[in-house]
Structure formats: C-alpha cells, structure tokens
Amino acid sequence: MQACVCSARGADGRSTELHFSPSRDVGLDVRGARPEVAAFKEMTPTVRALVLTLLLASAAQAETATEALKARDAEIRAALPKQGTEPTPATRQKLEGIVTRAVDLEGMARSALGKTWSETAPAKRKKFLDAFKSRFRKATGEQLDQYRSTEVKYFAEKTEDEDTLVPTEVLVKGEPTHIDYRMRQEGGGAWHIVDLVVDDVSTVENYRSSFNRIIKKEGMDGLIARLNGTGKVVESGGAKGSAR
C-alpha cells in the first residue's frame, strides 16, 4: 500500500510535510488486518485525523451501486411510521427527502428536456427545474405507503458505458414489476439514480416524449404550468416555447 504525502501548517505559519503510510504508521496489514491501537494512539492529532479521513473515504468508495440502493431502502423503511399510522407532514417531508436524495433530479430533468434545454433561457430553465423537482417529490410522496408491502429482489449489476445498471424485481401485493436502476458515481463519490427503467420503459424517455408533445402545443410555459398543477399557461413575457 502506497504512502501519501500531505502538507500541514503549524501555528507559526510554517508548512510541514506529513508522510503517511497505512502499513508503517498504523500497522494496517494489506490483507485487511485491523490497525494496531498502540500505534494509532502514538500519532499526533493531525496525523490521526488524516488517517481517519483516508480510511473513511476508502470505505465510502468501496460501496457498490446495489449496496447504496439497499441502504436507501432500509433507511426509508426505518423512517416509515407504524402500520395504520398516517405520516405527519414532517415525517412525509423527511421520507420524500430520503427517497429523492439519491436521485439526480437535475440530470433527469435535463435529459428529459433534450435539446430544448440548451434553447431555453436560464431563468425559464430554473422555473422548469423547480417545477420538475416539486412534481417528482409529490409523486414519490404519494407512493410512500407502498413501501410497507413491497419486497425487492436484487440481481447482478451490469455495466453500460459510464453507468451501472442494478436490475431488481419489486413485488407489490404479489405482482412483480421489473425495475432497472441506472446508477452513476461521480468522481468516486455517492451513487445517484439517473434513470429508472420500469418493465423495459425508461422513465427519462417517457418524460421526454410527454414533454415534447406538450411543448409543441403549449410551449415551455405550458409545460411548467402542467408540472406545477395549475393547468394553464403562466405569462412570462415571451412567446410560447421562446428561449428568451
């Protein structure tokens, strides 16, 4: 295991290089043995903090897409109120946050809008994005009760370009639904859902088809109005579908 070199600045403003080797400084065996407690205690606070940061980062990066989905599912189920108890507004908001936190809503919105995204003025993009996120969260909140009665089976991951597909089978009251989660890990960080393919139908592509149809008839204002649930075009000082 390679050593790493970091710089630390002391109280006198002078910079000092810190040479850290997991095997030498903490007795971490490359085969996965635990660090020696004595060696860890002898470190300076600065080096000790550095060691913990490196180890925690390594552990986080080791999480697979499937493990990320399983952890999310467990967190949702743990936050659900008892059977027969209606969630309070605060609980519902918390659950919606857990469900959507792992979803790349902005990426999905941009993909669903297609070329129209680049043709739309920044201010109107923001209105669309806010409306899309709100609509997605509302739709998610309406399905929270189904989590209690569902069973999820996870199958082997597949790699497609820069994405990882996690095939699952969700049983709702005994009826199977096949959902493929298209996951993406940016820069080795957290996993995000960029699309859901339900029974071979892409959610993003389905959005794109619907959005394009609405935009042709009612423009971007009409789409934003529909997402907001107003049912009518909101005046924004430009022509329908305008990028101004």
N, C-alpha and C positions, 0 to 999 in steps of 0.2 A: 504494500500500500504506500503510495507516494506521500512525501511530506509536503506541507504547504507553507508559504511564507506570507505573513501579513504585517502591516505596519501599525504600531500603536503610538500615540503621542502622550507623553507624560505631563505632569503639572508644570514643568519648566519649559514646555513647548518643544522639547527635542523629540525627534522621531526615532523609534527603536524597532528593528525588525524582529518579529516573533517567528521562530522556526518550529512548526508543529508537525510531529509525526505520530499518527494514531498508535502504531505498534511500539514506538520508543517511549512516548510521553505518558500514555495511559495504559500500556500493556494490552492493547486491543489485538488479539490474535486474528490474523487474516481469515481464519476458518470460522470466525464468528464468536469467539470466546468473549466473556464479559470483561470490561476494563478492571484493572486492579484498583480497589478502593484506596489503598495506601498511596499509590502514585497519584491518583486523582486529587486527594486531599493536599498533597505537597505542592500543587500548582498554585501560581498566583491567581487572584480573582480574574484578571484579564484573560489569561490563557484558559482558565476553567470555563469562562463564558464562551470563548471561541470554540472550545471542544464541544460544548453542549449544542451550540448553534450548528456546527458541522454535522454532528450525529443526528440531530433532529431533521435537518434538511435532507440528509441521506435517507432517513426513514420515510419522509413525506414523498420523495421522488420514487420510492420503491412501490407505491400504491398503484395497482392496476386499475384500468377503467371499470372492470367488474367490481372490484373491491370498493371503488368510490360510489358506485350505484347501490351496492348493498349497504354501505354505511349511511347513505342518504335515506334509503328505505327504512332502516332501523330507527333513524332519528325522527322520521315522520310518524312512525307507529308509536314511538315513545311519547311524542307530543300530543297525540290524539286523546281527547277526553274519554272517560269510561263509556261503555256501550249504553246507548239510550240517553246520553247527556249531550245537549246541544252545545257546540263550542261557543264561547264568548267571543265578541268582536276582537278582543286582544289575542285570544288563542288562535282564531282563524287567521288573523294577520301574521302571527308567528308561523303558522303552518304554511301559509302561502309563500312566506319568505324562504322557508326551508326547501319547499318544492322548486321554486324558481331560481334559487341561488346558484344552482349548478347548471342552469340553462343560459346559453349565450343568446339572450333575447335580442341584443342589438345586431349580432351577426345573423340571426334568423330573419329579423326584420329587413335587413339589407338584402339578403339573398332572395327573400320573398318579393321584394320590390323590383329586383333585377336592374335593368338599365335605367329605369325611371329614377332610381336613387341618385345617380350622378346628374340627372337632368333636373332635379328638384332643388330649389333654393334652400340653403342651410336652415333658415327659420322654419320653413314648412317641413323639412326633414325632422326637425325636433318635435313638431306637433304630431307628426305621424308616428315617430318612435314612442313618444309618451302615450299616445292612444293605443298603439300596439301592445306595449308592456302592460297597460291597465287592463286591456281586454284579455290578454293571456292569463294574467293573475286571477281575474274574475272567473274565467272558465276553469282554471285549476281549482279555485276555491269551491266551485260547485260540485267537484268530484271528490272532495276530501273524504266523504263518508264511505266511499267505495274501498278505501284502503283497508278497512277493518275486515272485509270479506274476501279480499283477494289473496291469491297465492302466486308467487313468482318463481319460475324456474329459469336459471341462467345456464347458457350454453357457451361453448368455447368461443373466445374472441377471434375476430378476423381483422386483418389489416388491409385498408384500401387507401393508397396514396399516403397522405399525412394523417388520416383518420383511423380510428379503431371502432369496429362495429361490435356491439355486445348484443347478440340475439337472446331474446327472452320469450317465455310463454306465460302470459298472465291469465289466471283462471278467475273469472268473476261469476260466482254462483254456478260453478261447474262448466261454464262456457269458456273455451280457450280463445285467446287473442294473441297473435304473434306481433311482438314489438321489437324492432331492431333500434337500439340506441346508437346513433353516430356520435362518437366522442372525439374530442380533440384536446390535447395537452399543450398549452402554450409555454414554451421555454422551460419545460420540465416542471412546471408548477401544477396548479389544480386542474382536474379534468372538467370539461364543460360539454354539455349536450348541445350539438349544433343542428341536429335533426332527429326526428322520430319517424320511423317507417312502420306504420300500423297496417298489418295484413297486406304488405307489399305496396302500400300507398305512402309516399313521402309527405310529411306534414308541410315542409317548406314548399314543395312543388304544388301542393294543393292550395296553399295560401297564394302562391304566385298566380295560379290560374284564376282564382277568385278575384284577387286584387286587380289584375289586368282587365278583367271584364268590367269591374266597377269603374276603374279609371277611364276606360274608353267611353262609358256612358255619362259619368258624373264628375270626372276629374279627380285630382288629389283631394280637393276639399270634400267631395262626396265620400271618398274612402275614409278619410279622417272622421267625418261625421258618423259614418256607419260604425266604425270601431268605437267611437265614443257613445254610441247608442242613441244619438239624437234623431237619426232618421232623416235629416235634411242637411243640405249644403250650408256650411258656415261661411259667411262672406269674409274674404281675406284680402280684398283689394286687387285681385288679379283674375285673369280668365281661367276657366276650368282647365286643369292639367298644366297650368302655367308653371314654369320654373322660376318665375320672378318672385 
